[in-house]
Amino acid sequence: MAKWSKATVCKTVIRRFESARRLLFPYLRGITQADIMKINIENRVLELLEGDITEMQTDAIVNAANAQLILGGGVAGAIKRKGGPKIQQECNKIGPTFVGGAVITGGGNLKAKYVIHAVGPRMGEGNEDEKLKNATLNTLKLADDNNLKSISFPAISTGIFGFPIEKCAEIMLKTTIDYLKGRTCLEKVVFCLFGRDSYRVFSDRLKLEI
């Protein structure tokens, strides 16, 4: 068996790496560009991304809550699993709240320091658009009341509550953009969307808003 010099081995490895990079680069470039969208509003950042909201490191993440503040399935269930029992214990002390309202607890074992529990509407209960707007707005106000600099939203009410994702994107984005144009301590608002389809709906809507 022929012996290769170190220089020959290095050159071979580099050639193979460059070949693989050229092959994969178009796909990698498409992924990174497609999954994150940012705009500036009055020197504040509004960002869209596809990901797991429980992994976000913003000051607070937003839970798509029910009025009883019981962490069940969907986003709430994921928060409960990763955040531990302390979050539910704090919710129990606060008690039920109203649809369109928002309350704040600690983040338990999550990377975020706080969880804001925003209660969105169930489709069919009536006045759903206004209730979703209020849930978004009350969340932003609560973040300001607690001097938070950054928060991450999910697409509230679009899971088992059955609210249309397209209408959700329209209401939540417009409410947030209008809020960021005013006086606020917030420096960054993220919409962390579950799945490519949800991300695409929000990014298409944001393009219409700017």
VENURZI-V797022 format. One record per run of one state. SS is the DSSP state (2 for helix, 1 for strand, 0 for the rest). FROM is the first residue (numbers start at 1). LEN is the number of residues. Records with the same first field share a line. If there is no record, write none. Layout:
SS: FROM-LEN  FROM-LEN
This chain:
0: 1-5  35-1  42-2  51-2  56-4  66-8  84-1  95-7  107-7  120-8  146-4  154-11  181-7  194-2  210-1
2: 6-29  53-3  74-10  85-10  128-18  165-16  196-14
1: 36-6  44-7  60-6  102-5  114-6  150-4  188-6
